[in-house]
Amino acid sequence: MADKAQVIKDLDRVIGLIKTDSKDIPAEEKKKMAEETIDQFDNYVSPGWLKYRKSVSSDSEGGAVLEWEDEGAYCIGLNGEKFIDCLGGFGIYTCGHRNPEILDVVKAQLDHQALHSQELLDPLRGYLAKAMAEITPGDLKYCFFTNGGAEAVEMALKLARIATGGRWYISTVGAFHGKSMGAISMGGKSTYRVPYTPMVQQVQHVEYGVAEDIRKAIRNLHTVGEKVAAVILEPIQGEAGVIIPPKGYLQEVRDICDEYGVALIFDEIQTGMGRTGTMWRCEAEGVTPDIMTYGKAFGGGILPITGIICKPSMWTQQLIDNPWLLGSPTFGGNPVCCAAAIATIRYMLEHDIPGVCAKKGEVLKAGLEKVAAKHPKVVQEVRGTGLMLAVEFNTCDIGYETSKGLFARRVMTAGTLVNAKTIRFEPTAMLSDQDIRDVIERFDEACADTEKNMGL
């Protein structure tokens, strides 16, 4: 344990940095911050976390890019490195970085209250729930607010068991629903699952996009006396590489669930809130789930807030009699996060953010496809819809080399040495026409460098 006075002194320095404009921080101090950050990640955060991070091997002062500011479509490093953000926090920044309209509402809320008492009624939770019922498909109505995506998935899984009496879940190969124990049990990749097995045992995985496999799985389980609680699906698989199922798949799964009395859960944490060109991806096929999860862009890129919304039929008498049964997260639905979500919904509706994502996504995708056709030895496929796009490379090494080239050209994407065969492009809707042209041009240059550097 360190000396208290020294800890206070160290933290005073950090608070001073927080309160100082980056332009006023001396160069020597910035270099020291970079060195300290690398050391502290290795020794206090997570040994190994930095191993494959491109941001640590850049040409930035101090050998690392420290993110310190952001605005609109950009992430800005401590030394002024300005990146066009095509990673978008994996879908967080649909409304841009520090959107002024949303930030203004959050600041106003902080001026009179941040968190809630846990006992008195917090009005913003009610206003937000009503707004969610009004912007979601069909008869989705009752909301439960949480803090992170995995937590929302846990609530959805628990609700399905309570509402249906079933115990089994049907998920899909390649699925990603988070990394808490229940959520990772639904996950469809061995990389994430193996270290924690055995997990929730009553889970059967089937091929994504093949509705008949879901029918067979439910029928066989029911035949042997095992009742299925829910089918859980991403309307578009995100972490798997932006995999869009065949047209009609979601409706067919809906019909199967209705036939067998099974709840249908759509995980719209990444696909929802306008990202794919409609407010919710399931709208594109006119299908309403029994339970839907949401998150990522829900907090406007300002604050973390997630949750579920369900049909009234799912909120059984057991939950009415025991309202704490589903969960009672300390910070779930707190006033400042609800303020961010309320402002986000208003902003998205006023500025037709789903429509913006659709239009800009078409232009960006066409540009990426043009580059891909020019570099077939580098790129295998471009796919996606709206501003949820993916580029699949011929090998993981090629993908990493290209993403490194993009990073060097100040375009932020996500590619690591262990997972770079497919790289997602999920920029903000604030991306300008010039930004799109720049991304396409820099992608072309990065592909050309990859061909040269790897002798393709």
GIPEZI-V92977 format. One record per residue. N is the residue number from 1. RES is the residue in one small letter. D_FIRST is the distance of its C-alpha to the first C-alpha in Angstrom with 2 decimals. Layout:
N;RES;D_FIRST / N;RES;D_FIRST
//
This chain:
1;m;0.00 / 2;a;3.80 / 3;d;6.79 / 4;k;8.59 / 5;a;11.76 / 6;q;10.92 / 7;v;9.88 / 8;i;13.17 / 9;k;15.03 / 10;d;14.24 / 11;l;15.28 / 12;d;18.28 / 13;r;19.40 / 14;v;19.31 / 15;i;21.19 / 16;g;23.58 / 17;l;24.31 / 18;i;25.02 / 19;k;27.46 / 20;t;29.16 / 21;d;32.16 / 22;s;31.64 / 23;k;34.69 / 24;d;33.08 / 25;i;29.91 / 26;p;30.71 / 27;a;31.31 / 28;e;28.76 / 29;e;26.06 / 30;k;27.27 / 31;k;27.12 / 32;k;23.53 / 33;m;22.71 / 34;a;24.51 / 35;e;22.73 / 36;e;19.26 / 37;t;20.41 / 38;i;21.66 / 39;d;18.53 / 40;q;16.30 / 41;f;18.88 / 42;d;18.91 / 43;n;15.21 / 44;y;13.82 / 45;v;17.07 / 46;s;19.49 / 47;p;20.47 / 48;g;24.22 / 49;w;24.54 / 50;l;25.87 / 51;k;28.21 / 52;y;31.35 / 53;r;30.65 / 54;k;33.51 / 55;s;31.53 / 56;v;29.52 / 57;s;32.69 / 58;s;34.65 / 59;d;36.22 / 60;s;33.90 / 61;e;32.32 / 62;g;29.09 / 63;g;30.15 / 64;a;29.05 / 65;v;30.35 / 66;l;27.81 / 67;e;29.43 / 68;w;29.34 / 69;e;32.60 / 70;d;35.27 / 71;e;38.71 / 72;g;41.75 / 73;a;42.11 / 74;y;39.52 / 75;c;35.89 / 76;i;35.08 / 77;g;32.53 / 78;l;30.64 / 79;n;33.37 / 80;g;36.16 / 81;e;36.75 / 82;k;38.86 / 83;f;39.16 / 84;i;41.80 / 85;d;39.75 / 86;c;41.64 / 87;l;38.65 / 88;g;38.28 / 89;g;35.05 / 90;f;37.36 / 91;g;39.38 / 92;i;37.08 / 93;y;38.85 / 94;t;42.47 / 95;c;42.82 / 96;g;41.12 / 97;h;37.87 / 98;r;37.20 / 99;n;40.72 / 100;p;41.74 / 101;e;43.65 / 102;i;40.83 / 103;l;38.15 / 104;d;40.37 / 105;v;40.50 / 106;v;36.72 / 107;k;36.21 / 108;a;38.89 / 109;q;37.21 / 110;l;33.83 / 111;d;35.75 / 112;h;36.48 / 113;q;34.19 / 114;a;31.55 / 115;l;30.69 / 116;h;32.92 / 117;s;32.85 / 118;q;33.49 / 119;e;36.53 / 120;l;38.89 / 121;l;40.92 / 122;d;39.55 / 123;p;42.72 / 124;l;41.44 / 125;r;40.76 / 126;g;44.43 / 127;y;45.72 / 128;l;43.77 / 129;a;44.99 / 130;k;48.56 / 131;a;48.30 / 132;m;47.05 / 133;a;50.02 / 134;e;52.29 / 135;i;51.11 / 136;t;50.75 / 137;p;53.73 / 138;g;56.03 / 139;d;55.06 / 140;l;51.27 / 141;k;50.11 / 142;y;47.16 / 143;c;43.65 / 144;f;40.14 / 145;f;37.33 / 146;t;34.06 / 147;n;31.18 / 148;g;31.53 / 149;g;34.49 / 150;a;33.48 / 151;e;33.00 / 152;a;36.50 / 153;v;37.93 / 154;e;36.43 / 155;m;38.19 / 156;a;41.39 / 157;l;41.39 / 158;k;40.84 / 159;l;43.52 / 160;a;45.99 / 161;r;45.66 / 162;i;46.11 / 163;a;49.05 / 164;t;50.96 / 165;g;50.15 / 166;g;49.73 / 167;r;46.95 / 168;w;47.42 / 169;y;46.42 / 170;i;48.18 / 171;s;46.16 / 172;t;47.03 / 173;v;46.29 / 174;g;44.17 / 175;a;42.80 / 176;f;39.34 / 177;h;38.10 / 178;g;34.31 / 179;k;31.62 / 180;s;30.84 / 181;m;32.48 / 182;g;35.79 / 183;a;36.10 / 184;i;35.45 / 185;s;37.97 / 186;m;40.49 / 187;g;39.53 / 188;g;42.17 / 189;k;40.32 / 190;s;39.38 / 191;t;36.53 / 192;y;34.50 / 193;r;35.89 / 194;v;35.94 / 195;p;32.23 / 196;y;32.37 / 197;t;35.80 / 198;p;37.17 / 199;m;36.57 / 200;v;38.90 / 201;q;42.01 / 202;q;44.80 / 203;v;44.72 / 204;q;47.57 / 205;h;47.40 / 206;v;50.60 / 207;e;51.66 / 208;y;50.87 / 209;g;54.02 / 210;v;56.29 / 211;a;57.04 / 212;e;59.26 / 213;d;56.34 / 214;i;54.71 / 215;r;58.01 / 216;k;58.35 / 217;a;54.81 / 218;i;55.28 / 219;r;58.83 / 220;n;57.89 / 221;l;55.01 / 222;h;57.25 / 223;t;60.01 / 224;v;57.93 / 225;g;56.73 / 226;e;53.31 / 227;k;52.91 / 228;v;51.12 / 229;a;48.90 / 230;a;48.46 / 231;v;48.94 / 232;i;46.07 / 233;l;46.85 / 234;e;45.75 / 235;p;48.98 / 236;i;48.06 / 237;q;45.52 / 238;g;42.86 / 239;e;40.27 / 240;a;43.17 / 241;g;44.71 / 242;v;46.55 / 243;i;49.11 / 244;i;51.85 / 245;p;53.82 / 246;p;57.64 / 247;k;59.33 / 248;g;60.01 / 249;y;57.19 / 250;l;55.25 / 251;q;58.47 / 252;e;59.44 / 253;v;56.09 / 254;r;56.55 / 255;d;59.98 / 256;i;58.70 / 257;c;56.02 / 258;d;58.69 / 259;e;61.02 / 260;y;58.59 / 261;g;56.76 / 262;v;53.42 / 263;a;50.93 / 264;l;50.42 / 265;i;46.98 / 266;f;46.77 / 267;d;43.37 / 268;e;43.95 / 269;i;40.33 / 270;q;41.15 / 271;t;44.95 / 272;g;45.23 / 273;m;45.16 / 274;g;47.83 / 275;r;46.33 / 276;t;49.35 / 277;g;52.11 / 278;t;52.42 / 279;m;49.98 / 280;w;49.41 / 281;r;50.48 / 282;c;52.32 / 283;e;54.61 / 284;a;56.05 / 285;e;57.63 / 286;g;58.23 / 287;v;56.18 / 288;t;54.11 / 289;p;51.47 / 290;d;50.72 / 291;i;47.02 / 292;m;45.50 / 293;t;41.89 / 294;y;40.94 / 295;g;37.96 / 296;k;37.01 / 297;a;39.28 / 298;f;39.55 / 299;g;36.91 / 300;g;38.78 / 301;g;36.09 / 302;i;34.17 / 303;l;32.32 / 304;p;31.72 / 305;i;34.26 / 306;t;36.22 / 307;g;38.44 / 308;i;41.63 / 309;i;45.16 / 310;c;47.78 / 311;k;51.40 / 312;p;52.21 / 313;s;53.55 / 314;m;50.08 / 315;w;48.75 / 316;t;50.25 / 317;q;50.92 / 318;q;48.00 / 319;l;45.64 / 320;i;47.62 / 321;d;47.33 / 322;n;43.62 / 323;p;42.20 / 324;w;38.60 / 325;l;39.58 / 326;l;39.07 / 327;g;35.56 / 328;s;33.76 / 329;p;30.97 / 330;t;28.96 / 331;f;29.37 / 332;g;32.69 / 333;g;35.46 / 334;n;33.49 / 335;p;35.59 / 336;v;34.14 / 337;c;34.37 / 338;c;37.83 / 339;a;38.88 / 340;a;37.98 / 341;a;39.97 / 342;i;42.91 / 343;a;43.10 / 344;t;42.87 / 345;i;45.77 / 346;r;47.83 / 347;y;47.23 / 348;m;48.13 / 349;l;51.32 / 350;e;52.40 / 351;h;51.97 / 352;d;52.96 / 353;i;49.84 / 354;p;51.05 / 355;g;54.27 / 356;v;52.46 / 357;c;50.40 / 358;a;53.65 / 359;k;55.49 / 360;k;52.79 / 361;g;51.94 / 362;e;55.57 / 363;v;55.61 / 364;l;52.34 / 365;k;53.33 / 366;a;56.77 / 367;g;55.28 / 368;l;52.87 / 369;e;55.82 / 370;k;57.93 / 371;v;55.34 / 372;a;54.97 / 373;a;58.76 / 374;k;58.64 / 375;h;55.98 / 376;p;56.84 / 377;k;55.20 / 378;v;51.86 / 379;v;52.03 / 380;q;53.27 / 381;e;53.26 / 382;v;52.26 / 383;r;52.01 / 384;g;50.79 / 385;t;51.91 / 386;g;50.98 / 387;l;47.75 / 388;m;46.41 / 389;l;47.63 / 390;a;46.84 / 391;v;48.00 / 392;e;48.33 / 393;f;48.57 / 394;n;50.48 / 395;t;47.39 / 396;c;43.60 / 397;d;43.53 / 398;i;46.12 / 399;g;44.16 / 400;y;40.97 / 401;e;42.97 / 402;t;44.67 / 403;s;41.57 / 404;k;40.04 / 405;g;43.26 / 406;l;42.94 / 407;f;39.38 / 408;a;40.68 / 409;r;43.36 / 410;r;40.88 / 411;v;41.66 / 412;m;38.63 / 413;t;39.23 / 414;a;37.25 / 415;g;37.96 / 416;t;35.68 / 417;l;36.74 / 418;v;36.47 / 419;n;38.20 / 420;a;40.60 / 421;k;44.10 / 422;t;44.30 / 423;i;42.64 / 424;r;42.74 / 425;f;43.97 / 426;e;42.84 / 427;p;43.14 / 428;t;43.27 / 429;a;46.60 / 430;m;46.19 / 431;l;47.10 / 432;s;50.10 / 433;d;53.24 / 434;q;52.26 / 435;d;48.80 / 436;i;50.58 / 437;r;52.92 / 438;d;50.05 / 439;v;48.18 / 440;i;51.40 / 441;e;52.23 / 442;r;48.79 / 443;f;48.85 / 444;d;52.24 / 445;e;50.94 / 446;a;47.91 / 447;c;50.29 / 448;a;52.59 / 449;d;49.76 / 450;t;48.75 / 451;e;52.35 / 452;k;52.51 / 453;n;49.12 / 454;m;49.62 / 455;g;53.36 / 456;l;54.42
//
